[in-house]
Amino acid sequence: MFPFPYTKKVFPGGLRVIFHQKASPLVAFNLWAGVGVKDESLQTSGLSHFYEHMVFKGTTHFPGALLSRQIQAIGGTMNAGTSLDTTDFYIQVPREYWKEGLKLEAELLLRPLFEPPEIEREKMVILQEIHLDDDDPEEKLVHLLYENVFAGTPYGMSILGTEESVDRFHRDHLLQHQRGFFHPGNLTLSVCGDVKEEEIFSETERIFFPQDLPAVSVSSPFPSLRLPERKYIEAKMDIHRFYGAIGFFCPGVKEDDFYPLRLLSVVMGDGIGSRLNVRLREQDKLVDAIHSTYSYYKKAGLFSINFTYTEGEKERVEDTIREECLRFLTHPPREEELVRARHLLLSGFYHSIETTLGTAELLGRFDTIDTIDTIWRYLLSLERLTIDDLISTFHAYINFDHATFISIQPEDRT
């Protein structure tokens, strides 16, 4: 049985609506489009993120900030997000106002104005975000890691875009983006709350389909991803600590190795009981913090080890990380290490579905980048994966001959 029941209906044209009933005073609507950085080029870098911002700058029935004010007037909240694969918009409202919340969600999708003066004002907001990221060592570390592991593909580009690309955007870019990607066949609406299922589906049909949504699909060919050669990238900033990362190219969410990679990342570097933390932070005291993460996407994945330290030698830190990683093969994890990792992953999963918004987000995201069944297979795999599975996964992907090493160091001070 699926960990929590849901109903999925596909409307004519392809709009997918997923509903999970949950006892809650709130109802969450999360609209997902299968468009993100993966669909951009150097010339359109940052367009998905810019589109996400502009949708909130006025619609036909709610120009300017009136839609935001209307959401607040009924006690609701709204926001949006852009990733490498997706763009999503959510509205969460008290249960008694769920119909109004659904209408406002449709308003965002169907009727954004994209007024030229607002476009020019929002460019300044995005440029400020870009400058802030340039001054943030953690953001810079991640950007350098993705830029080099996924070199030559859209995954290597910034979600925010560049100053040059953002400056070029105009209304036609937004309208073309809307026609190409915000059509029914590319959309998922996930809904969670204490509402009758049949009412959700009937209201969705009534509100979303009095007019036809754009149906011009845009093809976004994605270049082939290749295993990178070993790289060493260094940068300096006006900071007082050292920031480092080691990245390994991996498969994404659609591949079977998605499941053991998730478990491996927790065994190696998630929490105080993880191998990297025990060795480098508690035992050798080489780092202030260290963790490993498996980030999964539609086209590929990234297994990364991130760390910071105040004093020390970069080479010694990196060599010790490599030594501890390779020790995984000579001293495989004990059963209690697997139990700990399983418990942490299960705890994280159940934490994500505690709320109406968290549930809507989980269902919508997986339906957009893969299938909801991935969640079920993921939970089943946690009990079935063995130590041998993790060793095989380690052999396949944690290869330091093809690793990307990123180091951000304090500027020389005289």
DAQUI-V963010 format. One record per residue. RES is the residue in one letter. PSI is psi in degrees with one decimal (NA if undefined). OMEGA is omega in whole degrees, -180 to 180 (* if undefined). D_LAST is the distance of its C-alpha to the last C-alpha in Angstrom with 2 decimals. Layout:
res->RES psi->PSI omega->OMEGA d_last->D_LAST
res->RES psi->PSI omega->OMEGA d_last->D_LAST
This chain:
res->M psi->140.2 omega->178 d_last->64.70
res->F psi->145.6 omega->-175 d_last->61.60
res->P psi->-26.9 omega->171 d_last->59.33
res->F psi->136.7 omega->-174 d_last->60.32
res->P psi->146.4 omega->176 d_last->63.07
res->Y psi->162.2 omega->175 d_last->62.41
res->T psi->136.9 omega->178 d_last->64.46
res->K psi->130.2 omega->178 d_last->63.39
res->K psi->134.4 omega->177 d_last->65.35
res->V psi->118.0 omega->-179 d_last->64.83
res->F psi->161.0 omega->175 d_last->66.19
res->P psi->134.6 omega->-176 d_last->67.69
res->G psi->-18.8 omega->173 d_last->64.92
res->G psi->-6.9 omega->179 d_last->62.72
res->L psi->125.3 omega->180 d_last->61.06
res->R psi->128.2 omega->178 d_last->60.49
res->V psi->124.1 omega->-179 d_last->60.88
res->I psi->129.8 omega->-178 d_last->60.05
res->F psi->132.0 omega->172 d_last->61.26
res->H psi->124.4 omega->180 d_last->60.72
res->Q psi->129.5 omega->-177 d_last->62.64
res->K psi->131.8 omega->178 d_last->60.80
res->A psi->108.6 omega->-176 d_last->61.99
res->S psi->148.5 omega->174 d_last->59.53
res->P psi->-4.1 omega->-178 d_last->59.71
res->L psi->150.7 omega->173 d_last->57.29
res->V psi->131.7 omega->-179 d_last->57.78
res->A psi->134.7 omega->173 d_last->54.91
res->F psi->125.3 omega->-179 d_last->55.12
res->N psi->109.2 omega->-178 d_last->52.46
res->L psi->123.8 omega->-176 d_last->52.94
res->W psi->134.6 omega->173 d_last->51.22
res->A psi->137.1 omega->-180 d_last->51.01
res->G psi->61.0 omega->179 d_last->50.28
res->V psi->137.1 omega->179 d_last->47.69
res->G psi->-151.0 omega->-178 d_last->43.91
res->V psi->-30.7 omega->-179 d_last->41.08
res->K psi->-20.6 omega->-177 d_last->43.40
res->D psi->9.7 omega->-175 d_last->45.57
res->E psi->163.9 omega->175 d_last->42.95
res->S psi->178.9 omega->177 d_last->41.80
res->L psi->-34.5 omega->-179 d_last->38.71
res->Q psi->-29.4 omega->-178 d_last->40.67
res->T psi->16.1 omega->-180 d_last->41.65
res->S psi->125.4 omega->-179 d_last->38.53
res->G psi->0.6 omega->-175 d_last->38.38
res->L psi->-39.8 omega->179 d_last->42.01
res->S psi->-44.0 omega->179 d_last->43.24
res->H psi->-40.1 omega->178 d_last->40.61
res->F psi->-41.1 omega->177 d_last->41.34
res->Y psi->-44.9 omega->179 d_last->45.05
res->E psi->-43.4 omega->179 d_last->44.52
res->H psi->-44.1 omega->-172 d_last->42.95
res->M psi->-25.5 omega->179 d_last->45.63
res->V psi->-30.5 omega->-178 d_last->48.55
res->F psi->4.0 omega->-176 d_last->47.73
res->K psi->21.9 omega->175 d_last->47.76
res->G psi->137.8 omega->177 d_last->51.53
res->T psi->175.4 omega->-176 d_last->54.74
res->T psi->-47.7 omega->-177 d_last->58.26
res->H psi->-11.8 omega->-179 d_last->59.58
res->F psi->73.9 omega->-179 d_last->56.36
res->P psi->157.9 omega->178 d_last->54.39
res->G psi->-132.7 omega->-177 d_last->50.96
res->A psi->13.0 omega->-174 d_last->49.99
res->L psi->-33.4 omega->-180 d_last->53.62
res->L psi->-42.7 omega->177 d_last->53.47
res->S psi->-40.6 omega->179 d_last->50.56
res->R psi->-37.2 omega->179 d_last->52.52
res->Q psi->-40.0 omega->177 d_last->55.65
res->I psi->-46.0 omega->-180 d_last->53.90
res->Q psi->-33.8 omega->-178 d_last->52.70
res->A psi->-27.5 omega->178 d_last->56.18
res->I psi->13.4 omega->176 d_last->57.71
res->G psi->23.0 omega->-177 d_last->55.03
res->G psi->172.7 omega->175 d_last->53.30
res->T psi->156.6 omega->176 d_last->49.78
res->M psi->155.1 omega->177 d_last->48.57
res->N psi->-177.3 omega->-178 d_last->45.54
res->A psi->170.3 omega->179 d_last->44.73
res->G psi->152.0 omega->177 d_last->42.42
res->T psi->138.1 omega->179 d_last->41.56
res->S psi->-171.6 omega->177 d_last->40.74
res->L psi->-31.3 omega->-174 d_last->40.83
res->D psi->-23.1 omega->-166 d_last->44.62
res->T psi->162.1 omega->166 d_last->45.91
res->T psi->133.5 omega->-180 d_last->45.98
res->D psi->152.8 omega->180 d_last->47.65
res->F psi->128.6 omega->179 d_last->48.79
res->Y psi->149.6 omega->171 d_last->50.07
res->I psi->131.4 omega->177 d_last->52.17
res->Q psi->128.5 omega->-174 d_last->53.22
res->V psi->159.7 omega->171 d_last->56.01
res->P psi->147.4 omega->-174 d_last->58.48
res->R psi->-39.1 omega->-176 d_last->61.45
res->E psi->-14.3 omega->180 d_last->63.91
res->Y psi->23.4 omega->-173 d_last->61.92
res->W psi->-35.8 omega->179 d_last->61.43
res->K psi->-40.1 omega->177 d_last->63.56
res->E psi->-40.2 omega->179 d_last->61.54
res->G psi->-40.8 omega->178 d_last->58.33
res->L psi->-39.4 omega->178 d_last->59.73
res->K psi->-39.5 omega->180 d_last->60.75
res->L psi->-34.3 omega->175 d_last->57.29
res->E psi->-41.9 omega->177 d_last->55.77
res->A psi->-35.4 omega->179 d_last->58.22
res->E psi->-42.1 omega->178 d_last->57.37
res->L psi->-41.9 omega->-176 d_last->53.72
res->L psi->-46.0 omega->-168 d_last->54.82
res->L psi->-26.4 omega->-166 d_last->57.74
res->R psi->35.7 omega->175 d_last->57.01
res->P psi->145.2 omega->-175 d_last->53.41
res->L psi->-37.7 omega->-177 d_last->53.48
res->F psi->54.1 omega->-179 d_last->50.25
res->E psi->133.7 omega->-177 d_last->50.52
res->P psi->-42.9 omega->178 d_last->48.45
res->P psi->-36.9 omega->178 d_last->46.91
res->E psi->-35.4 omega->178 d_last->45.77
res->I psi->-45.9 omega->-179 d_last->44.34
res->E psi->-38.4 omega->178 d_last->42.16
res->R psi->-40.1 omega->-177 d_last->41.00
res->E psi->-27.2 omega->175 d_last->40.21
res->K psi->-40.9 omega->-180 d_last->38.09
res->M psi->-35.7 omega->178 d_last->35.64
res->V psi->-45.3 omega->-179 d_last->35.66
res->I psi->-40.9 omega->178 d_last->34.95
res->L psi->-36.7 omega->177 d_last->32.15
res->Q psi->-39.6 omega->176 d_last->30.52
res->E psi->-42.8 omega->180 d_last->30.96
res->I psi->-43.3 omega->180 d_last->29.31
res->H psi->-39.1 omega->178 d_last->26.23
res->L psi->-41.2 omega->178 d_last->26.11
res->D psi->-36.8 omega->179 d_last->26.38
res->D psi->-26.3 omega->-179 d_last->23.54
res->D psi->-3.1 omega->-177 d_last->21.29
res->D psi->113.5 omega->-176 d_last->22.81
res->P psi->-34.1 omega->180 d_last->21.34
res->E psi->-41.2 omega->177 d_last->24.79
res->E psi->-41.9 omega->-180 d_last->26.60
res->K psi->-38.6 omega->179 d_last->24.33
res->L psi->-47.8 omega->-179 d_last->24.85
res->V psi->-42.5 omega->-179 d_last->28.60
res->H psi->-44.7 omega->179 d_last->28.71
res->L psi->-36.7 omega->-180 d_last->27.01
res->L psi->-49.9 omega->-179 d_last->29.36
res->Y psi->-39.3 omega->-179 d_last->32.47
res->E psi->-33.7 omega->-176 d_last->31.50
res->N psi->-38.6 omega->178 d_last->31.36
res->V psi->-39.1 omega->-178 d_last->34.12
res->F psi->33.3 omega->-176 d_last->36.49
res->A psi->137.5 omega->177 d_last->35.39
res->G psi->4.6 omega->178 d_last->38.06
res->T psi->162.7 omega->177 d_last->39.82
res->P psi->-30.3 omega->179 d_last->39.73
res->Y psi->-19.1 omega->178 d_last->38.37
res->G psi->-1.7 omega->-178 d_last->35.06
res->M psi->157.2 omega->180 d_last->34.82
res->S psi->141.2 omega->174 d_last->33.43
res->I psi->-34.8 omega->-178 d_last->36.08
res->L psi->-20.4 omega->-174 d_last->34.69
res->G psi->-166.4 omega->178 d_last->34.89
res->T psi->165.3 omega->177 d_last->32.65
res->E psi->-39.8 omega->-177 d_last->32.27
res->E psi->-44.4 omega->-177 d_last->34.58
res->S psi->-42.6 omega->-180 d_last->37.25
res->V psi->-39.1 omega->-179 d_last->37.42
res->D psi->-25.4 omega->-178 d_last->37.73
res->R psi->-15.6 omega->-173 d_last->40.78
res->F psi->141.1 omega->173 d_last->42.74
res->H psi->-178.1 omega->-171 d_last->46.00
res->R psi->-38.6 omega->-179 d_last->49.18
res->D psi->-34.7 omega->176 d_last->50.85
res->H psi->-44.0 omega->-178 d_last->48.05
res->L psi->-42.3 omega->180 d_last->48.71
res->L psi->-39.9 omega->177 d_last->52.48
res->Q psi->-40.5 omega->178 d_last->52.32
res->H psi->-43.0 omega->179 d_last->50.09
res->Q psi->-47.1 omega->-179 d_last->52.64
res->R psi->-37.4 omega->-175 d_last->55.60
res->G psi->-32.2 omega->-170 d_last->54.05
res->F psi->-19.0 omega->-178 d_last->52.72
res->F psi->55.9 omega->175 d_last->54.19
res->H psi->161.7 omega->-171 d_last->57.75
res->P psi->-39.1 omega->-177 d_last->59.83
res->G psi->-8.9 omega->-178 d_last->59.41
res->N psi->15.3 omega->-173 d_last->55.62
res->L psi->143.5 omega->171 d_last->55.64
res->T psi->129.5 omega->173 d_last->55.98
res->L psi->114.7 omega->177 d_last->56.71
res->S psi->136.0 omega->-174 d_last->56.28
res->V psi->136.3 omega->178 d_last->57.92
res->C psi->130.2 omega->178 d_last->57.96
res->G psi->-179.0 omega->-177 d_last->59.94
res->D psi->71.7 omega->-179 d_last->63.32
res->V psi->154.3 omega->179 d_last->65.28
res->K psi->135.1 omega->-177 d_last->68.29
res->E psi->-46.9 omega->-176 d_last->67.49
res->E psi->-29.4 omega->178 d_last->70.24
res->E psi->-38.2 omega->178 d_last->69.08
res->I psi->-47.8 omega->-177 d_last->65.55
res->F psi->-41.0 omega->-179 d_last->66.91
res->S psi->-39.8 omega->179 d_last->69.49
res->E psi->-37.7 omega->178 d_last->67.09
res->T psi->-46.0 omega->179 d_last->64.52
res->E psi->-40.9 omega->-178 d_last->67.23
res->R psi->-40.5 omega->-173 d_last->68.47
res->I psi->-38.6 omega->-174 d_last->65.11
res->F psi->-19.3 omega->-172 d_last->63.31
res->F psi->26.3 omega->169 d_last->66.24
res->P psi->-20.9 omega->176 d_last->68.11
res->Q psi->154.2 omega->180 d_last->66.34
res->D psi->134.0 omega->172 d_last->65.19
res->L psi->154.4 omega->177 d_last->61.50
res->P psi->142.2 omega->-175 d_last->60.10
res->A psi->23.1 omega->180 d_last->61.04
res->V psi->105.5 omega->-177 d_last->59.27
res->S psi->138.2 omega->180 d_last->57.21
res->V psi->130.7 omega->177 d_last->54.21
res->S psi->132.0 omega->180 d_last->53.47
res->S psi->81.2 omega->-180 d_last->49.84
res->P psi->134.1 omega->-179 d_last->49.71
res->F psi->125.9 omega->-178 d_last->46.86
res->P psi->157.7 omega->180 d_last->45.55
res->S psi->138.0 omega->176 d_last->45.89
res->L psi->135.8 omega->-179 d_last->43.15
res->R psi->149.3 omega->176 d_last->42.14
res->L psi->119.3 omega->-176 d_last->40.49
res->P psi->154.9 omega->171 d_last->36.97
res->E psi->165.4 omega->180 d_last->35.64
res->R psi->134.1 omega->-178 d_last->32.71
res->K psi->148.1 omega->173 d_last->29.44
res->Y psi->116.0 omega->-178 d_last->25.74
res->I psi->125.9 omega->179 d_last->23.72
res->E psi->143.8 omega->176 d_last->19.97
res->A psi->157.0 omega->178 d_last->18.05
res->K psi->143.7 omega->180 d_last->14.70
res->M psi->167.8 omega->177 d_last->14.66
res->D psi->76.3 omega->-177 d_last->12.99
res->I psi->174.4 omega->-178 d_last->14.38
res->H psi->-5.7 omega->180 d_last->14.01
res->R psi->165.9 omega->177 d_last->16.72
res->F psi->136.6 omega->179 d_last->17.83
res->Y psi->133.0 omega->-179 d_last->20.99
res->G psi->157.8 omega->176 d_last->23.42
res->A psi->147.1 omega->173 d_last->26.97
res->I psi->123.2 omega->-175 d_last->29.63
res->G psi->145.6 omega->180 d_last->32.54
res->F psi->127.4 omega->177 d_last->36.06
res->F psi->132.8 omega->-177 d_last->38.58
res->C psi->167.6 omega->173 d_last->41.79
res->P psi->165.6 omega->-177 d_last->45.06
res->G psi->-158.5 omega->-171 d_last->45.51
res->V psi->-22.0 omega->-176 d_last->47.93
res->K psi->-6.7 omega->-178 d_last->51.02
res->E psi->151.4 omega->-178 d_last->50.85
res->D psi->-28.5 omega->-179 d_last->52.30
res->D psi->-6.9 omega->173 d_last->49.07
res->F psi->-40.8 omega->-173 d_last->47.66
res->Y psi->-52.3 omega->178 d_last->49.30
res->P psi->-28.0 omega->177 d_last->48.02
res->L psi->-37.9 omega->176 d_last->44.50
res->R psi->-45.7 omega->-179 d_last->44.46
res->L psi->-40.4 omega->-180 d_last->45.61
res->L psi->-40.8 omega->-178 d_last->43.27
res->S psi->-33.0 omega->180 d_last->40.17
res->V psi->-42.7 omega->178 d_last->41.27
res->V psi->-43.7 omega->-175 d_last->42.11
res->M psi->-42.5 omega->-170 d_last->38.76
res->G psi->37.6 omega->177 d_last->36.32
res->D psi->107.6 omega->176 d_last->37.90
res->G psi->171.3 omega->-173 d_last->37.76
res->I psi->-20.7 omega->180 d_last->37.19
res->G psi->2.0 omega->-178 d_last->40.02
res->S psi->158.2 omega->-174 d_last->38.76
res->R psi->-46.9 omega->-178 d_last->37.98
res->L psi->-38.6 omega->-180 d_last->34.31
res->N psi->-44.1 omega->-180 d_last->33.61
res->V psi->-44.3 omega->-176 d_last->35.57
res->R psi->-53.4 omega->-170 d_last->33.95
res->L psi->-30.6 omega->-178 d_last->30.23
res->R psi->-49.3 omega->-174 d_last->29.85
res->E psi->-42.1 omega->-175 d_last->32.60
res->Q psi->-59.5 omega->-175 d_last->33.18
res->D psi->-13.7 omega->178 d_last->29.99
res->K psi->44.1 omega->-180 d_last->27.61
res->L psi->-22.2 omega->-176 d_last->25.26
res->V psi->157.1 omega->173 d_last->24.99
res->D psi->-32.9 omega->179 d_last->25.20
res->A psi->149.4 omega->177 d_last->27.72
res->I psi->141.1 omega->176 d_last->29.60
res->H psi->155.3 omega->174 d_last->32.65
res->S psi->148.6 omega->-177 d_last->34.71
res->T psi->139.6 omega->170 d_last->36.55
res->Y psi->112.0 omega->179 d_last->39.29
res->S psi->122.9 omega->-173 d_last->39.28
res->Y psi->139.8 omega->-179 d_last->42.61
res->Y psi->-179.4 omega->-176 d_last->43.76
res->K psi->-39.6 omega->-174 d_last->46.90
res->K psi->-22.6 omega->-176 d_last->45.86
res->A psi->-179.8 omega->177 d_last->43.42
res->G psi->171.2 omega->-179 d_last->41.24
res->L psi->120.2 omega->173 d_last->37.81
res->F psi->120.1 omega->-175 d_last->37.21
res->S psi->149.4 omega->174 d_last->33.57
res->I psi->115.0 omega->-178 d_last->31.55
res->N psi->142.8 omega->-176 d_last->28.62
res->F psi->159.0 omega->175 d_last->26.17
res->T psi->151.7 omega->175 d_last->23.01
res->Y psi->154.8 omega->-177 d_last->21.00
res->T psi->-39.9 omega->178 d_last->18.14
res->E psi->152.0 omega->178 d_last->17.39
res->G psi->-178.5 omega->-178 d_last->18.90
res->E psi->128.7 omega->-178 d_last->19.39
res->K psi->-44.7 omega->-177 d_last->20.54
res->E psi->-39.2 omega->-179 d_last->23.16
res->R psi->-40.4 omega->179 d_last->24.65
res->V psi->-48.6 omega->-178 d_last->25.04
res->E psi->-38.9 omega->179 d_last->26.65
res->D psi->-38.4 omega->-180 d_last->28.82
res->T psi->-37.4 omega->175 d_last->30.08
res->I psi->-47.2 omega->179 d_last->30.96
res->R psi->-43.3 omega->-180 d_last->32.89
res->E psi->-44.0 omega->-179 d_last->34.58
res->E psi->-34.6 omega->177 d_last->35.67
res->C psi->-47.2 omega->-179 d_last->36.95
res->L psi->-25.2 omega->176 d_last->38.99
res->R psi->-22.2 omega->178 d_last->40.31
res->F psi->-31.6 omega->-178 d_last->42.10
res->L psi->-35.2 omega->-179 d_last->44.49
res->T psi->-25.3 omega->177 d_last->45.23
res->H psi->77.9 omega->-177 d_last->45.36
res->P psi->157.8 omega->-178 d_last->46.75
res->P psi->144.5 omega->174 d_last->46.53
res->R psi->163.7 omega->-178 d_last->49.15
res->E psi->-36.2 omega->-180 d_last->51.60
res->E psi->-27.2 omega->176 d_last->50.02
res->E psi->-39.1 omega->177 d_last->46.75
res->L psi->-40.3 omega->179 d_last->48.76
res->V psi->-44.1 omega->178 d_last->50.54
res->R psi->-45.9 omega->-178 d_last->47.30
res->A psi->-42.1 omega->178 d_last->45.99
res->R psi->-44.3 omega->-179 d_last->49.32
res->H psi->-40.5 omega->179 d_last->49.38
res->L psi->-42.3 omega->180 d_last->45.91
res->L psi->-42.2 omega->178 d_last->46.84
res->L psi->-41.0 omega->178 d_last->50.18
res->S psi->-42.9 omega->178 d_last->48.67
res->G psi->-39.3 omega->178 d_last->46.24
res->F psi->-49.1 omega->-178 d_last->49.19
res->Y psi->-30.1 omega->175 d_last->51.39
res->H psi->-36.7 omega->-177 d_last->48.65
res->S psi->-23.2 omega->-179 d_last->48.31
res->I psi->15.2 omega->177 d_last->52.04
res->E psi->-32.5 omega->-175 d_last->52.41
res->T psi->162.5 omega->177 d_last->52.32
res->T psi->-42.6 omega->-178 d_last->54.25
res->L psi->-40.9 omega->179 d_last->51.13
res->G psi->-40.4 omega->178 d_last->49.64
res->T psi->-46.0 omega->179 d_last->52.94
res->A psi->-39.2 omega->180 d_last->53.28
res->E psi->-45.8 omega->-178 d_last->49.77
res->L psi->-48.9 omega->-178 d_last->50.39
res->L psi->-43.3 omega->-178 d_last->53.76
res->G psi->-42.9 omega->-178 d_last->52.66
res->R psi->-46.8 omega->-178 d_last->49.56
res->F psi->-34.2 omega->176 d_last->51.38
res->D psi->-29.5 omega->-177 d_last->54.36
res->T psi->-41.2 omega->-176 d_last->52.08
res->I psi->-18.2 omega->179 d_last->49.99
res->D psi->-114.2 omega->174 d_last->52.74
res->T psi->158.1 omega->178 d_last->55.69
res->I psi->-26.6 omega->179 d_last->56.21
res->D psi->-22.7 omega->179 d_last->57.84
res->T psi->-36.9 omega->179 d_last->54.39
res->I psi->-44.8 omega->-179 d_last->53.86
res->W psi->-45.1 omega->179 d_last->57.11
res->R psi->-34.8 omega->179 d_last->56.40
res->Y psi->-47.6 omega->-179 d_last->52.95
res->L psi->-39.7 omega->178 d_last->54.50
res->L psi->-38.6 omega->-175 d_last->57.19
res->S psi->-26.1 omega->-178 d_last->54.78
res->L psi->-34.8 omega->180 d_last->52.81
res->E psi->-24.0 omega->-174 d_last->55.83
res->R psi->-24.5 omega->-177 d_last->56.78
res->L psi->139.1 omega->-177 d_last->53.54
res->T psi->172.9 omega->176 d_last->53.45
res->I psi->-39.2 omega->178 d_last->50.99
res->D psi->-36.6 omega->177 d_last->52.21
res->D psi->-42.6 omega->-180 d_last->51.39
res->L psi->-37.9 omega->179 d_last->47.77
res->I psi->-43.1 omega->178 d_last->47.51
res->S psi->-40.2 omega->179 d_last->49.01
res->T psi->-42.0 omega->177 d_last->46.59
res->F psi->-48.2 omega->179 d_last->43.61
res->H psi->-38.4 omega->-173 d_last->44.95
res->A psi->-31.8 omega->-167 d_last->45.39
res->Y psi->-27.1 omega->-178 d_last->42.01
res->I psi->76.8 omega->-175 d_last->39.24
res->N psi->109.5 omega->-176 d_last->38.61
res->F psi->-13.5 omega->175 d_last->35.14
res->D psi->-14.7 omega->179 d_last->36.14
res->H psi->21.6 omega->-179 d_last->36.15
res->A psi->154.9 omega->174 d_last->33.34
res->T psi->120.4 omega->-178 d_last->30.47
res->F psi->123.3 omega->179 d_last->27.09
res->I psi->133.0 omega->178 d_last->24.51
res->S psi->127.8 omega->174 d_last->20.95
res->I psi->120.7 omega->-172 d_last->18.50
res->Q psi->157.3 omega->175 d_last->15.04
res->P psi->145.5 omega->175 d_last->12.03
res->E psi->150.1 omega->178 d_last->9.68
res->D psi->132.1 omega->180 d_last->6.61
res->R psi->131.4 omega->180 d_last->3.77
res->T psi->NA omega->* d_last->0.00
